[in-house]
Amino acid sequence: MELVGYFRRNWRNQSDVRDLVQDVYVRVYAHLFDVREQDFPQQPRSFVFTVARNTLINKFRDLRVVPIETVGDLEGLTVKSDQPGPERSVMARDELRRLQHALDELSPRCREAFVLRQIEGCSRREIAQRMGLSEATVREYLAIGLFKLSDIFFGEAADNGRSA
């Protein structure tokens, strides 16, 4: 009766309660049938209520799934594509061009350090080893690169805002 009360408190459709209890009994029986004697649950009540909770979770998941038959005409649905639209593609290409031009403005060593850090994800230590520099020099290159790139990207906007 305790299991019935648990389902009555936690499930909306009261007509499903007996079926849920039966599902728990079946799952518990199947588990106990498959395990050896030393694998029996140490606390059977806790085990049964864990199975009941998992049964409710599975029922909630089943309710969230919409059968394909209920949708009807799939072409009639307006589903957003994962692909960016043409305007986003153009904007992204433009931003990449601006970034490439900005990177070209950096000195070769500064650009190499910045690309290794920001694009390839290397640590300062790895960059220092690859480039044969000290970590302090790499840190300086990264700072210079960041300042110059931010000035290139955001300095123009700030200058335009001042003159307006």
Backbone as CSV, one residue per row, in Angstrom:
resi,resn,N_x,N_y,N_z,CA_x,CA_y,CA_z,C_x,C_y,C_z
1,MET,0.813,-1.199,0.000,0.000,0.000,0.000,0.860,1.268,0.000
2,GLU,2.052,1.184,0.569,2.937,2.340,0.608,3.361,2.742,-0.807
3,LEU,3.560,1.750,-1.654,3.944,2.005,-3.044,2.796,2.671,-3.813
4,VAL,1.578,2.224,-3.542,0.399,2.831,-4.172,0.296,4.304,-3.751
5,GLY,0.509,4.597,-2.484,0.474,5.975,-2.002,1.552,6.833,-2.656
6,TYR,2.728,6.243,-2.836,3.822,6.968,-3.486,3.420,7.389,-4.900
7,PHE,2.852,6.452,-5.663,2.447,6.773,-7.032,1.259,7.738,-7.061
8,ARG,0.351,7.627,-6.113,-0.789,8.559,-6.083,-0.322,9.992,-5.818
9,ARG,0.728,10.128,-4.999,1.246,11.467,-4.714,2.059,12.025,-5.876
10,ASN,2.669,11.172,-6.672,3.637,11.634,-7.664,3.215,11.454,-9.116
11,TRP,2.013,10.963,-9.356,1.558,10.764,-10.733,0.175,11.359,-10.895
12,ARG,-0.039,12.142,-11.948,-1.321,12.829,-12.145,-2.469,11.878,-12.427
13,ASN,-2.270,10.994,-13.379,-3.350,10.118,-13.823,-3.501,8.963,-12.843
14,GLN,-4.496,9.056,-11.976,-4.684,8.049,-10.936,-5.066,6.678,-11.495
15,SER,-5.596,6.645,-12.708,-5.955,5.353,-13.296,-4.721,4.549,-13.701
16,ASP,-3.552,5.200,-13.761,-2.316,4.499,-14.107,-1.595,3.913,-12.892
17,VAL,-2.059,4.231,-11.689,-1.323,3.858,-10.480,-1.134,2.354,-10.375
18,ARG,-2.183,1.589,-10.581,-2.061,0.122,-10.466,-1.091,-0.432,-11.509
19,ASP,-1.118,0.133,-12.706,-0.182,-0.316,-13.746,1.258,0.009,-13.366
20,LEU,1.468,1.181,-12.774,2.811,1.557,-12.341,3.320,0.622,-11.251
21,VAL,2.450,0.293,-10.304,2.837,-0.643,-9.243,3.208,-1.985,-9.859
22,GLN,2.408,-2.427,-10.817,2.687,-3.704,-11.477,4.027,-3.652,-12.222
23,ASP,4.329,-2.530,-12.861,5.619,-2.369,-13.546,6.776,-2.502,-12.557
24,VAL,6.607,-1.904,-11.382,7.666,-1.997,-10.365,7.844,-3.449,-9.940
25,TYR,6.749,-4.150,-9.695,6.848,-5.557,-9.298,7.580,-6.380,-10.358
26,VAL,7.255,-6.130,-11.612,7.895,-6.878,-12.702,9.396,-6.579,-12.748
27,ARG,9.754,-5.319,-12.625,11.177,-4.949,-12.676,11.953,-5.500,-11.488
28,VAL,11.359,-5.439,-10.306,12.026,-5.987,-9.121,12.192,-7.488,-9.274
29,TYR,11.146,-8.168,-9.703,11.216,-9.616,-9.889,12.280,-9.977,-10.930
30,ALA,12.312,-9.242,-12.039,13.296,-9.527,-13.083,14.708,-9.324,-12.557
31,HIS,14.901,-8.288,-11.746,16.228,-8.044,-11.180,16.623,-9.169,-10.226
32,LEU,15.708,-9.538,-9.337,16.024,-10.569,-8.353,16.203,-11.928,-9.012
33,PHE,15.545,-12.160,-10.104,15.676,-13.425,-10.830,17.059,-13.538,-11.476
34,ASP,17.613,-12.392,-11.870,18.894,-12.381,-12.575,20.118,-12.351,-11.658
35,VAL,19.959,-11.990,-10.390,21.127,-11.837,-9.522,21.345,-13.054,-8.655
36,ARG,22.588,-13.205,-8.202,22.920,-14.284,-7.268,22.503,-13.864,-5.870
37,GLU,22.518,-14.798,-4.957,22.044,-14.545,-3.603,22.852,-13.449,-2.899
38,GLN,24.173,-13.391,-3.114,24.977,-12.375,-2.445,24.756,-10.991,-3.043
39,ASP,24.119,-10.890,-4.231,23.858,-9.600,-4.861,22.475,-9.043,-4.546
40,PHE,21.717,-9.716,-3.674,20.401,-9.222,-3.315,20.548,-7.868,-2.633
41,PRO,19.604,-6.967,-2.840,19.677,-5.650,-2.203,19.697,-5.782,-0.681
42,GLN,20.573,-5.001,-0.043,20.684,-5.025,1.413,19.469,-4.366,2.066
43,GLN,18.889,-3.363,1.379,17.717,-2.662,1.896,16.606,-2.763,0.847
44,PRO,15.778,-3.799,0.937,14.765,-4.046,-0.104,13.776,-2.892,-0.292
45,ARG,13.354,-2.257,0.813,12.392,-1.155,0.696,12.987,-0.017,-0.127
46,SER,14.203,0.341,0.173,14.885,1.394,-0.566,15.042,1.004,-2.032
47,PHE,15.372,-0.238,-2.281,15.521,-0.727,-3.653,14.205,-0.601,-4.418
48,VAL,13.108,-1.010,-3.804,11.794,-0.963,-4.463,11.412,0.482,-4.784
49,PHE,11.670,1.407,-3.874,11.305,2.796,-4.127,12.238,3.448,-5.150
50,THR,13.458,2.980,-5.237,14.353,3.454,-6.295,13.828,2.996,-7.650
51,VAL,13.386,1.755,-7.715,12.796,1.247,-8.959,11.534,2.044,-9.296
52,ALA,10.733,2.373,-8.290,9.510,3.154,-8.523,9.848,4.548,-9.060
53,ARG,10.852,5.183,-8.463,11.266,6.508,-8.941,11.743,6.434,-10.386
54,ASN,12.551,5.428,-10.706,13.039,5.270,-12.080,11.901,4.972,-13.048
55,THR,10.903,4.265,-12.586,9.725,3.998,-13.415,9.003,5.297,-13.751
56,LEU,8.865,6.176,-12.751,8.235,7.481,-13.006,9.059,8.316,-13.969
57,ILE,10.358,8.300,-13.806,11.228,9.064,-14.703,11.057,8.579,-16.132
58,ASN,11.024,7.266,-16.319,10.835,6.712,-17.666,9.467,7.082,-18.234
59,LYS,8.441,7.097,-17.392,7.102,7.483,-17.858,7.080,8.949,-18.301
60,PHE,7.739,9.830,-17.524,7.810,11.243,-17.902,8.529,11.405,-19.230
61,ARG,9.599,10.671,-19.416,10.321,10.737,-20.692,9.435,10.273,-21.841
62,ASP,8.684,9.206,-21.606,7.792,8.702,-22.658,6.728,9.716,-23.025
63,LEU,6.267,10.497,-22.050,5.250,11.512,-22.322,5.788,12.649,-23.173
64,ARG,7.089,12.916,-23.070,7.684,14.024,-23.826,7.899,13.659,-25.286
65,VAL,7.885,12.377,-25.624,8.107,11.951,-26.997,6.787,12.054,-27.751
66,VAL,6.814,12.739,-28.888,5.617,12.897,-29.696,5.672,11.872,-30.826
67,PRO,4.675,11.015,-30.930,4.685,10.038,-32.018,4.672,10.727,-33.375
68,ILE,5.348,10.166,-34.335,5.472,10.775,-35.660,4.112,10.862,-36.357
69,GLU,3.201,9.984,-36.023,1.885,9.999,-36.669,1.106,11.262,-36.307
70,THR,1.362,11.820,-35.128,0.604,12.999,-34.719,1.048,14.249,-35.460
71,VAL,2.237,14.217,-36.046,2.746,15.382,-36.748,2.067,15.539,-38.089
72,GLY,1.825,14.447,-38.782,1.167,14.514,-40.079,2.133,14.902,-41.175
73,ASP,1.940,16.067,-41.749,2.739,16.526,-42.875,4.040,17.150,-42.378
74,LEU,5.151,16.461,-42.572,6.441,16.959,-42.099,6.907,18.178,-42.880
75,GLU,6.552,18.261,-44.154,6.973,19.408,-44.948,6.275,20.679,-44.490
76,GLY,5.117,20.547,-43.866,4.373,21.705,-43.398,4.977,22.343,-42.161
77,LEU,5.867,21.617,-41.487,6.485,22.168,-40.289,7.533,23.198,-40.657
78,THR,7.621,24.226,-39.863,8.671,25.219,-40.073,9.750,24.962,-39.037
79,VAL,10.719,24.150,-39.407,11.806,23.789,-38.518,13.031,24.574,-38.928
80,LYS,13.668,25.227,-37.949,14.866,25.991,-38.250,15.990,25.052,-38.621
81,SER,16.728,25.454,-39.613,17.885,24.681,-40.048,19.067,25.005,-39.160
82,ASP,19.946,24.015,-38.986,21.163,24.241,-38.219,22.176,25.042,-39.021
83,GLN,21.988,25.115,-40.317,22.904,25.842,-41.182,22.630,27.337,-41.082
84,PRO,23.693,28.142,-41.030,23.468,29.587,-40.989,22.903,30.077,-42.314
85,GLY,22.151,31.160,-42.249,21.586,31.739,-43.455,22.666,32.422,-44.275
86,PRO,22.334,32.824,-45.492,23.327,33.437,-46.357,23.908,34.724,-45.774
87,GLU,23.085,35.510,-45.088,23.600,36.755,-44.533,24.600,36.495,-43.408
88,ARG,24.364,35.454,-42.618,25.326,35.117,-41.554,26.625,34.593,-42.145
89,SER,26.524,33.838,-43.233,27.728,33.329,-43.884,28.568,34.478,-44.423
90,VAL,27.911,35.458,-45.031,28.629,36.617,-45.565,29.277,37.401,-44.430
91,MET,28.541,37.607,-43.341,29.086,38.339,-42.198,30.282,37.589,-41.596
92,ALA,30.170,36.268,-41.490,31.265,35.483,-40.919,32.503,35.561,-41.803
93,ARG,32.307,35.455,-43.122,33.449,35.571,-44.035,34.097,36.939,-43.936
94,ASP,33.269,37.987,-43.803,33.795,39.349,-43.664,34.602,39.488,-42.368
95,GLU,34.100,38.922,-41.279,34.826,38.978,-40.012,36.142,38.214,-40.106
96,LEU,36.131,37.070,-40.795,37.379,36.322,-40.960,38.394,37.106,-41.791
97,ARG,37.919,37.801,-42.823,38.816,38.642,-43.630,39.421,39.759,-42.784
98,ARG,38.582,40.401,-41.974,39.076,41.460,-41.091,40.100,40.917,-40.102
99,LEU,39.838,39.730,-39.575,40.778,39.120,-38.636,42.100,38.810,-39.322
100,GLN,42.026,38.270,-40.532,43.257,37.958,-41.264,44.062,39.225,-41.533
101,HIS,43.393,40.296,-41.951,44.089,41.573,-42.177,44.702,42.094,-40.876
102,ALA,43.957,41.950,-39.785,44.469,42.411,-38.500,45.683,41.586,-38.078
103,LEU,45.622,40.279,-38.278,46.772,39.432,-37.947,47.981,39.777,-38.816
104,ASP,47.716,40.141,-40.065,48.819,40.526,-40.959,49.522,41.797,-40.477
105,GLU,48.830,42.612,-39.674,49.419,43.841,-39.150,50.425,43.568,-38.026
106,LEU,50.342,42.381,-37.418,51.254,42.043,-36.324,52.618,41.641,-36.876
107,SER,53.631,41.762,-36.040,54.961,41.283,-36.439,54.904,39.760,-36.556
108,PRO,55.771,39.157,-37.364,55.711,37.701,-37.574,55.788,36.897,-36.273
109,ARG,56.686,37.252,-35.350,56.828,36.499,-34.099,55.592,36.683,-33.206
110,CYS,55.099,37.896,-33.171,53.903,38.189,-32.376,52.702,37.427,-32.941
111,ARG,52.566,37.442,-34.264,51.471,36.733,-34.923,51.567,35.242,-34.643
112,GLU,52.777,34.671,-34.748,52.955,33.238,-34.513,52.543,32.870,-33.084
113,ALA,52.991,33.654,-32.112,52.635,33.390,-30.717,51.126,33.509,-30.506
114,PHE,50.526,34.532,-31.091,49.086,34.758,-30.926,48.276,33.617,-31.546
115,VAL,48.673,33.180,-32.740,47.958,32.084,-33.413,48.113,30.790,-32.619
116,LEU,49.315,30.509,-32.132,49.522,29.295,-31.342,48.663,29.300,-30.083
117,ARG,48.520,30.463,-29.472,47.737,30.547,-28.235,46.237,30.533,-28.502
118,GLN,45.773,31.416,-29.373,44.340,31.622,-29.534,43.676,30.637,-30.491
119,ILE,44.402,30.179,-31.478,43.779,29.298,-32.467,44.104,27.834,-32.184
120,GLU,45.374,27.561,-31.887,45.766,26.178,-31.638,45.622,25.783,-30.181
121,GLY,45.457,26.765,-29.289,45.208,26.468,-27.881,46.428,26.026,-27.096
122,CYS,47.607,26.392,-27.530,48.832,26.013,-26.824,48.993,26.861,-25.564
123,SER,49.667,26.283,-24.583,49.979,27.046,-23.373,51.183,27.939,-23.650
124,ARG,51.416,28.886,-22.751,52.577,29.766,-22.929,53.872,28.961,-22.900
125,ARG,53.921,27.955,-22.052,55.115,27.113,-21.971,55.362,26.388,-23.300
126,GLU,54.297,25.836,-23.888,54.438,25.146,-25.179,54.896,26.115,-26.272
127,ILE,54.322,27.301,-26.264,54.705,28.302,-27.266,56.176,28.673,-27.098
128,ALA,56.585,28.866,-25.856,57.981,29.216,-25.592,58.913,28.116,-26.099
129,GLN,58.556,26.874,-25.879,59.381,25.761,-26.346,59.414,25.708,-27.871
130,ARG,58.273,25.858,-28.498,58.213,25.806,-29.968,59.006,26.927,-30.619
131,MET,58.885,28.125,-30.041,59.514,29.296,-30.659,60.925,29.558,-30.148
132,GLY,61.350,28.801,-29.135,62.682,28.994,-28.576,62.812,30.302,-27.821
133,LEU,61.763,30.679,-27.102,61.739,31.940,-26.355,61.483,31.661,-24.880
134,SER,61.623,32.674,-24.067,61.243,32.536,-22.661,59.730,32.742,-22.547
135,GLU,59.180,32.258,-21.454,57.731,32.436,-21.240,57.386,33.913,-21.068
136,ALA,58.287,34.679,-20.492,58.038,36.117,-20.310,57.929,36.813,-21.664
137,THR,58.798,36.418,-22.610,58.741,37.014,-23.947,57.442,36.626,-24.646
138,VAL,57.041,35.366,-24.477,55.775,34.914,-25.069,54.625,35.715,-24.478
139,ARG,54.648,35.929,-23.182,53.598,36.716,-22.527,53.551,38.124,-23.107
140,GLU,54.694,38.713,-23.349,54.746,40.059,-23.953,54.165,40.035,-25.365
141,TYR,54.575,39.051,-26.167,54.047,38.943,-27.527,52.524,38.808,-27.512
142,LEU,52.020,37.987,-26.603,50.571,37.788,-26.529,49.864,39.082,-26.118
143,ALA,50.422,39.788,-25.173,49.818,41.052,-24.740,49.844,42.082,-25.860
144,ILE,50.985,42.193,-26.533,51.093,43.138,-27.657,50.087,42.786,-28.738
145,GLY,50.016,41.488,-29.061,49.065,41.051,-30.088,47.637,41.369,-29.710
146,LEU,47.284,41.118,-28.460,45.925,41.390,-28.007,45.616,42.881,-28.065
147,PHE,46.540,43.702,-27.603,46.320,45.150,-27.640,46.202,45.661,-29.068
148,LYS,47.090,45.211,-29.943,47.035,45.692,-31.332,45.760,45.239,-32.025
149,LEU,45.379,43.969,-31.834,44.152,43.479,-32.467,42.923,44.193,-31.920
150,SER,42.883,44.405,-30.608,41.717,45.112,-30.064,41.683,46.552,-30.547
151,ASP,42.855,47.156,-30.718,42.902,48.513,-31.252,42.419,48.536,-32.703
152,ILE,42.838,47.524,-33.478,42.410,47.455,-34.880,40.901,47.252,-34.964
153,PHE,40.373,46.315,-34.164,38.947,46.006,-34.246,38.075,47.050,-33.569
154,PHE,38.462,47.475,-32.391,37.588,48.354,-31.619,38.030,49.807,-31.642
155,GLY,39.255,50.057,-32.015,39.747,51.427,-32.086,39.050,52.212,-33.167
156,GLU,38.739,51.553,-34.285,38.031,52.229,-35.386,36.647,52.660,-34.922
157,ALA,35.964,51.794,-34.205,34.619,52.131,-33.727,34.683,53.271,-32.732
158,ALA,35.739,53.234,-31.858,35.863,54.303,-30.871,36.190,55.624,-31.559
159,ASP,37.064,55.585,-32.600,37.380,56.806,-33.324,36.163,57.350,-34.034
160,ASN,35.364,56.451,-34.640,34.153,56.893,-35.340,33.163,57.491,-34.344
161,GLY,33.112,56.935,-33.140,32.180,57.467,-32.150,32.595,58.832,-31.665
162,ARG,33.918,59.094,-31.606,34.395,60.386,-31.127,34.144,61.484,-32.150
163,SER,34.292,61.141,-33.428,34.155,62.174,-34.453,32.703,62.503,-34.771
164,ALA,31.812,61.640,-34.351,30.406,61.868,-34.686,29.753,62.847,-33.763
